[in-house]
Amino acid sequence: MPPPDRAGAAARPLDGVRVLDLTRLLPGAYATLLFADLGAEVIKIEDPRGGDPTRAFPPRASGVSVYFQVLNRNKQSVTLDLRAPGAAKVLEALVARADVLIESFRPHTARRLGVDPETLRARHPRLVHASITGFGRRGPYAERPAHDINYVALAGLFAVDTAGGQAPRVPRMLLADVGAALNAAAGVLAALFMRERTGQGSAIDVPIHEAALSWLLFPAARHLVAGSHEDTSELPITGREACYNLYETADGRYLALGALESKFWRAFCERIDRADLIARQFTEGDDQAALVAEVAGIVRARTADEWLSRFADVDICLTLVHSVPEALADPHLAARHACERLDGSTFIRMPITFDAAGGGAAPRMPIVPAPALGAHTDAVLGAIGFDATARRRLKADGVL
C-alpha cells in the first residue's frame, strides 16, 4: 500500500508499520497522528457519505475543517462503508496486511461491524487491536454515549479545577480525549514491542473515562494514599500560594511565576527588593492570601517588558503568558523547528526527536497535509488486489 509522498525522508522508528484507523473524532485521530509522525503508514477508513464527522466541524479553511486538518496530516484516506454487504471482503484484505487496527466504536457496534478484537484476532493473531471506547469494552457503562465533558465530570476533574462554592467551568481543552490518545499510543507501541518477542498481537482496551481519571494522580494524592488524612495541605500549584501564581503587569499582560523551590522564591524576592517576604513562602490562611495580594501589587507597578528585563539575568521560573500567535512564534521553538509553515498553515510537530545513527538529531519527517476524502482509495485497494473493474463495482454498490 503506497504511503504518502515522503521522498528523501530519513528512516523513522515506525517505518514499515501499517495502521488501519477506523476511529472518529479526536482521540483516535490524535493517537494515529502520533503514529503517522513516527513514520507509520496510517490508512484512515472513512464513510463515503461525508467521511469523518470532524471534516464538517467549523471553522473551515480552504473548504475543510481546521480541526480535521491539524489531526490528519501524513495519513491516507480510503472510503469504505463498513455497513455495506460488500465491505467485509475489503476490510479483510486491509486487515490481513495491517500491523495495527484502532477503532472507537461502542462494543456492540464493533461486534455488529465485525471489527471487535475477538472477531479480527481469531483470524489475525499478530494483529495489534486497540479499542478507544468511552467506558471500556466491559462494565456497567460500556454502552453509554458520552463526550469529553462527561468523562471529565465523572472523573472528578471539574471539582479539582473549581474553587469552593464556585460553579464548575467547561474546560477549553479536551483533557479526557487527549489523555486517551496518549495512553492508546503507549499501549500500541508496547504491544508492538511485545509482538517482537512473542510473535503474538494484543487486544488493547483504552477507556476515555479512565484516561480522564488518570489526571487525578496529583490532585487526589492525599485521598489515594491516606484516605481521610487529617493533613489538608496540598501541593502548592493551585494558585493559592504567592510563589506559584499569575500576576498582572502595568500594561495588562500577565507573568507566570513558578518559584516552588526555595532558591527560586529567594531569587524572586531579592530581585524585587523584598527579602522580607522570603520567610513567608509557605505560610497559610490569611497570611498567604495577604502575601499573594502584596506580590500582585508589586508586579502591577511595572510593565511586562520591564519585569522581563529586570529578571533577564536571574535563574528563575518566570515567563510571560503568551497569546496563541506569540506561542507559535516563540524564537526558541523556531530554533528547534517545532512548527512548520506549509501551504499557508502552521503545523505543530510531534515533540520527540531521535538521534541519527551517526550522532546528532535525525531530520524530522516532511509533513503531508490532511488528505481529501477517499484520496487514496484507488491506490490502496489496487495494491491489495482490487483492480479497476472491482473498484468501480464496489463504488457502484455504495461500498466505497
N, C-alpha and C positions, 0 to 999 in steps of 0.2 A: 504494500500500500504506500503510495508516494507521499512523503511528508511535505509540508510547505517548503518553499524555496529557501534553503539555508546554505547556498553556495559559499564556500570559503569558511564556513563556521568551524571552529575547533571542536574536537570531541567533547561531549558533555557527559555528565555522570549517568544519565538515563538514555543515552543514545541506544537505539535498538529495542527499547521497551515500548510496547503498544498498549494504549489505554483507550477503552471504549467509555465514553462519557454519556450516560443515559439520564443525567440529572437535569433538574430545572432550577432556575433562580440561583441564589447566591452560594450556599455552602458548597455544593458540588462544583460549581463553576470556578470558585476560588481554589478549591483543592486541585482541580485538574489544571488550572493556570500554573500552579507551582510545579506540577509535573512537566508541563509544556516548557516552562522556563528552564527546567533542568535537562531538557533535551529529549523528553519522551515524545513519541508520535501520538497526539491526542486526537481522537476522532469523535466529534460531538454529534450524537444522534439526535435529530430534531424532527418534530412532527411537520410534515409537508404543508400543513394548514397553519402557517404563521410562525412556526419554529418555537424556540424557547420564549416563554412569556416575557422575559426580560427585554426582548427585541422591541416590544411595544411600549416600554416604560418611558415617560417623559423625564427630562428634556431630551431632544434629539439634536444630532449634528450630522450633516450630510445624509439626512433621512433615517439614521439609525440611532437607537437609544445610546446615550453616552455610557450608561451602565453596562450594556451589553459589550460595548467596545472595550472598556477597560478590563473586563473579566475574561475575554475570549481571544486575546491575541495568541499567535503561534499555534492555533488549533485548526483542524479541518472540520467542515460541516457536511454531514451526509443526512439527507432526508429519508425517514423511514417511519411509517405509521405502524407502530407496534401492535395496534389492534386489528390491522387488516389480516385476512386469512393467509395471504402470501408472505407475510413478514417473517414468519418463523424460520423459513429456509434462508433468508438473507441474514437474519440475526445469527443463526447457527454458523454460517460461513464466516461472519465477522468475529464471533467469539472464538472460533477454532484457531484464529491467528492472533488472538489478543493475549497479553500477559495479565492485564488488569481490567476489570469491569467495575464501574462505580454507578450506582443508581440511588435515587432518592424517593422512591415510591413508598406509600404506606404498605405494610406487609401483605394485606390481602390483594392489593393492586399488583404488587410484584409477582405474587403467585399466579394471578389471573393472566398476566402478560408473559409468564414463563421466564422471568428474569430474576427470580429469587435464587439464593445461593444453593439450596438443596437441588433444584432442578438443573442448574447450569454446572455445578461442580461434580455432579454424578457422571456427566459426560466429559468434563474437562477438569480433571483433578489437579492440574498445575495452575489453574486459574486463581488469581487473587481477586476475590469478590468483596467489594466494600458497599455496605448499605449505610447511607446517611439518612437517618429517619428522625422524626420528631421525638419519639419516646422509646426507640429501640424496637427490635423485632418481636419482643415478648414483654408481657406485663400488662397491668390493667389499663394503661393509657395508650397501648400500642397503636390503636386505630384512630386515635383522636387527631383532628386537624389542629394546627397551631402555626404561629409565626413568631419571629424573634421576640416581639413584645410579650407574648405568652410565656415563652421559656424563661425570659428574664424575670417575669413576675413570679413564676412558680419556683425559681431557684433562689428567691430572696434578694436578688440584686437591687431591686428598687429600694428595699429597706436599707441596704448598705449605703446607697447614694443619696439618701434623704435625711435631712436633719430632723430631730424630734419635733413632732407637731406639724411639720410641713407636708403638703401633698406631694406624692411621688411625681417625678418628671419623666417623660418619654425620652430616652437617650437618643442622641443623633448619630449614634454608631450602632451597627448590628453586632452586638457583643456575642450573642449565642451562635449566630451563623458563622462568624469568623473563627470563633473558638472551635466549632465543629469541623470546619475546613482544615484547620491546622492539625487537629487530632486525627482526622481521616488521612491526611498526608503522611503523618508519622506512622500510623498503622499500616498503610500500604507499603511504605518503604521498609518497615520492619518485616512485613510478610514476604517481600521480595528477597530480603536478606536471608530469611529462614528457608525460603524455597531453594536458594543456592546450596544450602546444607542438607536439606531433606528430600528435595525433588518434588515436594507437595505444596500446593497453594493453600490458601486460608480463606475463611469467611469472616469478614470484619464487620462488627456492628457498632456504629457511631451515633448514639442518640444526641440530638442537639440540646435537649433538656439537660443532660448530664454534662455536656460541654459547658453550658452556662453555669452549672453547679461548680465546675472546677475553678471558676474565678473566685470562689469563696475562701480559698486556702488561707489568704492573709486576713481578710476582714472577719472571718469566722474562726480564726485560730484558737482564740480563748475558749470558745464553745466546743470546738472539735477536741481539744486536748484536755480541758479541765471542766467541762460542763458548766455548772453554775458557780464557777470560781469567784471568790469574793473580790478579787482584784479586778476593777473595772477599767483599768488603763488600757489604751490601745496604742498600736504603732502610730507615731505622730505624722501621719500622712493624709489626714482628713481635712486640713485647713483650719484646725482649731489652734495650732501652735504657730507662733511667730516665725520659727525657723524654717517652716515648710509651708509657704503660702504664696499667694499672688498679690501684688501691690500695684496700685495705680500711680502713674507719674504725673508731673505737672501738665504734660501735653496730652493726657488722656490715653497714653499707652499703658501696658502692664508689664511688669517684671515678674519672673518666676524665680523664687528663692528656694533652693533645696539644701539648706545648711543643717542636715541631720547630725553629722559628726561634729563634735565639739570644736575641732580645729577650723571647720568652715564657719561655724557660728562666731567663733572668736575673731576670725579674719573679717567677717562682715561687720561686726560691732566696732572693731578698731578702725575700719576704713570710714565708717560713718561718724567717727569721733564719739562713740558712745560705749566705751569699755565697761561702763557701769551696768550695761544690760547683759553682759556675758553670763553672770551667775543665775540669771532668770530664765535660761533657755527652756527648762522643763518644769517650771512652776505650774501650778494647777489652778483651776477655777477662775475666780475674778482677776487674780494677778496675771494669768496668762492672757485673758481677754484684754486686759489693760495693756499688756505688752504688745499684742497684735495691733491695737489701736495706735500705740505710740510709734511703732515702726511704720505703720501706714502713713502717719502724719509726716514723718521724716522723709519717706520716699516721695510723697506728694509734693515736696518742696522743690524738686528738680525735674528736668525733662529726662526722657528715657536715654537720649544720647549722652547727656551729662553724666548719668549714672554709669552707663556702659564705659564711658571714657574713664571715669573715676576708678572703676574696678578692672580695667583692662590688664593691669599687671598683677592682679591678685588671684591666687589659686583658690577659686571658689565656684560653687554651683549656682551661678546667676545668669539668666538668659532673658532675652526679650521674648514676649509672647507674640509669635508670628501670625500674620494673616495667611490664608492659603497661598496666595501668589508669592508672598515673602518666603514661605516654607519651601516652595518648589524652586525658587531662585536662589536658595542659600548657596554661597560660594563653596562651602565645604562639600555639599552634595554634588556641585558641578565638578569639583576636582576629582571626585570619586566616580563620576559618570553614573550617578544613581538614577538620574532621569534622562530621558531621551526624547527629542522632538522628531516627529515623523508625520508627514502629510498633515501638518497643522495641529497635531495632537501631541500632548506630553504623556509619556509612558513612565510609570514608576517601576523600576526594575526590582526583581527579587533581591532582598538584602543579604545575599550569600554569594561569595566569590570563592573560587577554587584555585589553588596554586597549580600552575602548569608543571609538567614533569621536570622541566629544566630549571624550576625556580621562578619566582615572580607570579603575579596574578595572571590567570588564564583570561583571554579575551571573553567578554560577555557575548552571549548568543544574539545574533541580529534579531530584531523584532519584526514579526509579520503581523499586520493589522488583523482584527477580527474578520472572519470570513462572511461573505454573503450567504444567505440561507441556501443550503444544498450545493455550494460552490464546488465541493469535492466528490459529490455523489458518483458521477460517471467514472472518475479516475479511480476511486477507492473500490467500487464494485467491479469495475473492469479488471482490476488487479487480482481479484479473488474469484474470477471465473464467470462473471455475468457479462456476456457480450452485449453489443449494442442492441441486438434484437430482444434479448432478455430484458434489458433495462427499459426499452420502450414499452414492452408488455407490462412490466411492473408499474411503470408510470401511468399507463392507461388504466390499470386496475386500481389505482389510488394507493399503491403500496409505497411508492417513492414520492 
